[in-house]
């Protein structure tokens, strides 16, 4: 769980980032999760773009991705989600 201050710092850092993973119409597949894992390992803080679809499904989709990968959801705006996972060194 991220503290409020740390979450605020991460949002500020993520502001200038571009989405590194774009989820297509097939949704969250194993290969998409692998791509997100690689991006988190490389950068710790990433943005992902969700597919066009039902807005009510997006929070559940974001939580599914985060819980599957052991990441924290920093925030989301529209179809963009910000994920953070501390790098293991």
ABEGO torsion letter per residue (X at the ends): XBBAAAAAAAAAAAAABBBABBBBAAEBBAAAAAAAAAAAAAAGBBBBBBBBEBAAAAAAAAAAAAAAAGBBBAEBBEABBBBBBBBBX
